[in-house]
Amino acid sequence: MEALARLLDAIESGREPKPDWIAMQSQCRLDKLSREKRQRLLARVHACVLRGFRANNASPRGRQSRLDYWCSVAQSGFHDYSEDGWRKCYDSPFVHNYDYITPYLKGGIEALDGYDVYSSVLGTHDYGVEDFVNTKECQGVETIVEPMAGTAEFSYHGHFRYPDFRYLMFDLDPQAKIYVDSKRWLPGTQRDYILADVLDEGIWQQTKSLTRGKSLCYLGKQSHHFFGARDLYKLMDIATQCVDYFVLEVPEPSLVTDLPDEDELSRPEMEDAGFQALLVDNPDTTPNPLTNSLSFRLETRDRETRRTLFRYGEWTSYQHPMLVMLANLIGLRVQYFDSQLDEFIPVEDHREDSDCLENVTFLLFSRMPG
C-alpha cells in the first residue's frame, strides 16, 4: 500500500504520467481495507489512470464479503465486464456508478435496471472505437456512426478516447435516447442521437451530410440480427453508400440447433446476490437450422420472481458466409478483424492460424478500393 501511495503521489504531482493500468500485487490488497478506506483510495486511483487497475491478488472470502467488495469497486467508477481488469471509460473524469446489484438487494428483481444488466452480460466491452480506427485500413476516420444505437455503448466509450470525433447515433426507442442523453458526456462533444428508422434512406443521407473526415459505422450483433435477409441486404447497400466503413459484430460460427434452450449468462456478483441472467428460448419456438432463425428473451430470475428485460423475436443469427455472400451481391469489399494482428484482413487472405473461429469477430464492408 505504501508503494501504491507513492505512485499516486507522483502522478498527482505531475512527476509521473498517468499509466494505462495500475497492477496491485502481493500485500497491496484492496479487499483488506475497510469499505470507506477502499473507496477513498479508489477515488485517487480513478483520477490517476487512463483505463483502470488489475487486482488479481484480491480474494474476499464469503458471499457477503465478495458482494461488499464488488459493489464498492463498482460504485467507485470501475467495471470488470472486460477480461482486462477493473475498467473505466478511457481517462474519464466522471465516476460512473456501475453497481446494479445494490438496487436488487433492496428491491428485488423489479428494482434491477434493465439497461445496466444488459451492459454487464451482453454489451461489447473488449473491443471499441480505438481498436478499429487504429488499423491500417481505417486511417483518417473522424466520424463514428452508431445506428440502432440503443444504449450507445460504442459511441459513449469511444468519445472519451477521441473527444474530437463526431458521433452520430440513431434508434427507434425514445427511452434509449433519454438514457443516452442523460449520460455524462465530455463538454463540447459533437454528437446527435436521432429517433429514426435505420432502414430509412433519408437518415443515411442526413448522416452523410453531417460526417467529417472518413466515417466508420458500427452495429452490434444484438442489432442487425433483428433483420430478415432482404432488410439486411437493403441496410448494407444503403449504409455503404453513405459511410466509408461499415462494421458488423458477428458471433462465432455455430449451428443454431447447438444453442441451449437456456443460456446462463450470470456473473459472479449476480450469483452472490441470489439471482440469474439468462437467454431463454421463447415458448413453443424451435431454432430453425435452415434459416438460422431464433426467438428468445433476456430474463432475470431468483427463487421468487422472473422478469423479462428484453425480447428478441424473429431473430436471425447471421454467420460469416451469409454476410460475405450478401456483400458479394452488392459488390462490397469484405475484411475480418484479426484480434492477434489488430488489423482488418481481406476474407480471401484468411490465415490458417487465425483466431476468428474461436472469438466473436467483426466484419468490415466497404465500397472503397483495396
N, C-alpha and C positions, 0 to 999 in steps of 0.2 A: 504493500500500500504506500510505503514511503517513496518507492521508485515511481509509482504512478503519480503521486502528488508532485514530485519534482518535474516530471514530464509535463503535467498540466500547467504548472507554474511557468515553465519555459515557453509553452505555446501561448498562454495568455499574455505573457510579456512581450511576445513577438520575437523571442530569441530562436524559436523553432517554428517551422511552418506547420500548418495543420496536416497530419497524415491522413491517408485514406482510412486506415483502420488502426485501432489500438488492440493489441493482444494481451489479455490478462492471464498470467500463468502462475504456477507454484502457489505461494501463500497470498497472492493478490486475489482474494476470493470475495466477490460481491455477496454471495449467499451467507457469509459470516457476519455481515453488517446488519444492524437494525434497519428496519424499513425506512425510517427517517434519514439515517446517515447514508443509506444506499441511494435514496432519491436526491439528496444534496450532492453527492458525488457524481451521479449520472447527469445532473444538470450541467456540471462543469464539462463532463465528457461530451455531451451533446454539442456544446459550443466549440469544442476543440477538435472535432473530427469531421472529415468530409463525408464519410459513408457510415461508419459505425464501429462496433467493437466485437471482439471474439472473447468468449469466456468459457471455454470448454472445461475448465477446472471446476466450475460451479456445479455442485451436485446436492441441492437441498433434499433432505430426506423426508418422506411422508407427504401425503396428498396435500395437506393444508400448507406445509412449508413451500412446496412446489408452486401452489396456486399463488401464495403471497409473493413469491419471488417473481413469477411470470407477470402478475398484474402490476407490480411496482415498476418493473422494467418497461412494460408496455405503456404505462402512464407517463413514463419519462421520455417518451418520444422514439422508442425503438421497437421494431417488429422482427420476429425470427421466421417469417414466411419463406425467406430465401435460405439456401444452403450456405450462403456466405457467412452468416452470423447475425447478430442483432443489428438491424439496419435502419437508417433514416433516409429521407429524401436527400439527394446529394447536396451537402453544405447548406441544408435548410436552416434558417434562423428560427423557424417555428417548431414548437414542441407539440407534435400531434399525438393525441391520446389514442393508442391502438388497443386499449383494454375494452374488449367487448364482453369479457367474462363477468365482471362485477355486476352489470345490469341483470345478467341471468341469475346470479346468486341472490339478488334482491327481489327479482320479479318473475323468475321462471322463463320458460320458452317464449312466451309472448313479449317479454321485455328485450329479447335479442334484436339488435339492429341487423336487418337482412343484408344490407349492403356491406357491413363490416364482416359478417360471416362469409359472404360470397368472396370478398377480397382475401380472406385468410385461407380459403380452401381452393378457390378456382382462379383467382387473379394471377396474372403472369408477373412474377417479381424477379426472376433470374435474368431476364433479357429486357432491354429497353431501348430508348432512342439512341443512347450512346453507342450501343453495340452495332447498330445499323449505319449511322451516319459516319462512323469512323472507318468503314470498309472502303476499299479502293473504288468499288462500283458507285458508291453514293456520296462521293465528294461534292461539295457545293450545295448540299441541302440546307435550306434556311426556313422551310415551312413544313410543319407536321400537320397532317390531316388525319383525324380520327372519326370516321363515320360509324354509326351505330355505337356511339361512344359510351352510353350507359354512365358508369362512374368515372370514365375518362382517366383511368389509372395511367395509361401510357403517356398521355399529354401532361398530366399533372406532375408525375415523377420526372418527366423529361425536361420540364421548363426550369427546374432548379439547376440542372446541368447546363442548359442552353437558354438562359433568360432572354437572349436577343432574338431567338427564333419567333416565328409567328405560329400560333396554334389555332386550328380550325376544327371544331367539333360539332357534330350534329346527331340528333337522335329523336325518336318519336315520343319518348317518355318525359312529360313535363316534371315529374317528381325527380327524375335523374338530373335534369337541368338544375333544379333547385339545390339538389345535393352537391353538384359540382360547383355551382356558383357560390355556395356557402363555404367552400374550402378556402384556406388562406393562400392566395396566390401572391407571388412577388409583385410589389408595386410597379406599374408601368408595363406589365406583361401584355403583349399584343395577342389577344385571344377573342374568340367568338364561339359561343355554344348556341346553335340554332336548332329550333324544333322543326325537323324536316324529314321527309321520306328519302331514304338512301337511294331508292330507285327513280327518284325524280331527276330528270336530266337538268332541270333548272338549278338545283342546288349544286350540281357539279360545275356548271358554267359560272355560278357565283363563286365557288371555291377557286376556280382557275383565275378569276379576276382579282382575287384577294391574296394570291400567293406572292411570295418574294423569293428570288433565287430558285433553286430546284426544290421540288416538293416530294415528300415521302408520305404515303398513306398506309395506315396500319389497321387491320381488323383481326381481332382475336377469334379463336375457333368457336367461342360461345356466341359469336355474332353471325358470321357468314353461313354457319350450318343451318340457320333458320330458312335458308332459301332452297327452293327447288332448282333443278338444273337450268331451266330457262331463265329464271330471275338471276341466278348467279352468273350465267353467261352474259346477260344484259349488264349487270353491275360491273363485271370485269371489262367489258367493252367500253362502257361509258367512262368509268373511272380512269382507265389508262389513256384516254384521250385528253384528260384534264389534269392529271398528276404525272410526274416523271417516274416515280417508283411506287408500285402497289404491292404491299406485303400482306400475306395471309399466314396466320398461325395454323399449323397442320398437326393433327395428332399422329402418334407413332403408328406405323402400318399395323392393322389388325382387322379381324373379321368381327362384324357387329354381333354375330352369334356367339363369339367367345366372351363377350362382355357379361359380367354378372348381373343378376336381377337387382341386386343391391350392391352398390359400390361404396365401401366405407371410406370416408374422407376425414374422419375425426382427427383433430390434432390433440397432442398430449394434454394441453390445458383444458380442452373440452372434456376429455375423459376424466381428468381430476375433478372438474366441476360437476360431472354427472350427466352429460348429455352427448348426443352424437350428431354428426352431419353426414348425410348420405345422398348419393344419387340413386333414385329408386324408379324402376320402370312403372309407368302408369298402368292402372288396372286394365286387364283384357287387351294388352298390346304385346306384340312379339316383334323383336328386331327382324327386319327383312333383309336376308343376305343378298338378294338380287338388286335391291335399290339402296341398301345401306341406311334405310330409314329407321328412326328410333322415336320413342315418345317417353319422356321421363320428367322428373322434378328434383329440385334440390330441397331436401327435407331435413328438419331438425327434430329430434325426439329425445325424451327422457322417459322415466318409468311411468309418468302420468299423462304426458301430452305429446302430440305430434303436430308439427306445423310445417306447411309448405311455404318456402320462401320464394322460389321462382319456378315457373313451369317451362318445359321445353317440349312443346307438342310439335309433331311432324318435323322432326329434326333430322338432318341428313349428315352422316359422317363422311365428309369428302376426303378421300385418300389421295395420295400423291398422283397416281396415274390418271385419275379422273380430272384433276385440276390441270395437269400438263396437257391432257387431251383438249380440254376447253380452250386453253391458251393457244394451242396449235391451230384450232379452228379460227381463232381471231387473228392469228399471225403475231402473237406476242413472244418475246424472248423470255425464257424461264431460267431462274437460278435458285439454288437452295443455299441456306445458311449453314456453313460448316463450323460448328462450335469449337472444333480443335484448331482451325486456322483463323477463326474470327473473320471470315470472308465469305462473300457470296460466290458460288461456283456454278457454272453452267451445268444443267442437269445431264447434258451429254458427256460431261467430263467427270462423272461420278467416280470417286476413288473407292477401291475395294475396302480400304480400312476406315472409311468414313463412319462416324457415329450416328448418322442420320436415321439408322434403323432402330436405335436404342433410345433416342431422346425425342421429345417434342421438337419439331423443326419448323422452319419458316421458308416459304416460297416467295420469291420476288418476281413480279411480272412487269415488263416494260416494253414500250414501243421504241425506245432509244436503241440505236445500233450498238453492237458489241465492240 
